[in-house]
Structure formats: structure tokens, C-alpha cells
């Protein structure tokens, strides 16, 4: 069983995809990490951005064998495919929903976002973007993007 963490500013019992924000790295979904520290940092940031709440970590178990029964997209590194996927999901004008139940891969942190911005504004090309991403050391995130996937998360 995999232990996953969700950092937030409020506690809640039910995961509702309708309340999840769009235009994130891997699209609209419920985001978790296997790194507790990363979840705490997210919880603190969420409190600061919202202006209220208490840093809260929600913990879930997930049977990784269930990935075999889901439509999963996995990015093992920060490469061109990953960068294009993030750019597409974050694009508010051209964003489209993907059909993956779960997307797993590196987090696009502030340094990565800055590089993506340089690419989008044509300051650097894709080759340069990918080269810059090789030096990033992002954390891993899990985006549960369908109701089918959400039902497989068990709060502990």
C-alpha cells in the first residue's frame, strides 16, 4: 500500500472533483504526494494564499496494484513530453480535459514555471526548456482525475 498526503488549509471528509481547480500541472484533479514534507509545504502555502485555515495534512492509502485497472499517465522525468503536457493543462485559453484517471510525475515548481514562461513567450525554444528542466529536482505528485480513481483512495 502506498501512503499519500494532501496538504490543505481545511479538513474535509469527501473528495469532490467539482471543487478541484482546473489549469494545474496535470489538469483538474485531486493532488497528492508520497512526501509528507511536500504536503506540509503545500498546506502552509494554501493557508497563506487563502488567508485563513490551519495547515492540514490528509493521509490516504492507495493500493498501487489498482493502477493496472486505471488509465494512467506516468512521467518518470522532466522531459519534453512532460513539459508539453503541463503547458497544455495550464493554458487557460486552449486547455482541454484529458482522459487519464491518474497522472503521476514531477511537480512544476516555481523554477520550472519560470522556464515554461520563457518558452511560452518565445524567449527560449523547446530544446532549451528541456535542457533547463534536467537540472530541476522536482517532487513527485499524483493527480487523481476521475471519480473511479478517487474511490480507490482510503483516508487513514
Secondary structure, DSSP 8 states (H G I E B T S, - for coil): -EEEEEEESS--SS--GGGS-SSSTTSSSEEEBS-HHHHHHHHHHHHHHHT-S--EEEEEEE-GGGGGGS-EEE--SS-HHHHHHHHHHH-TTT------SEEEEE---HHHHHHHHHHHTTSS-HHHHHHHHTT----EEEEE-SHHHHTT-EE-
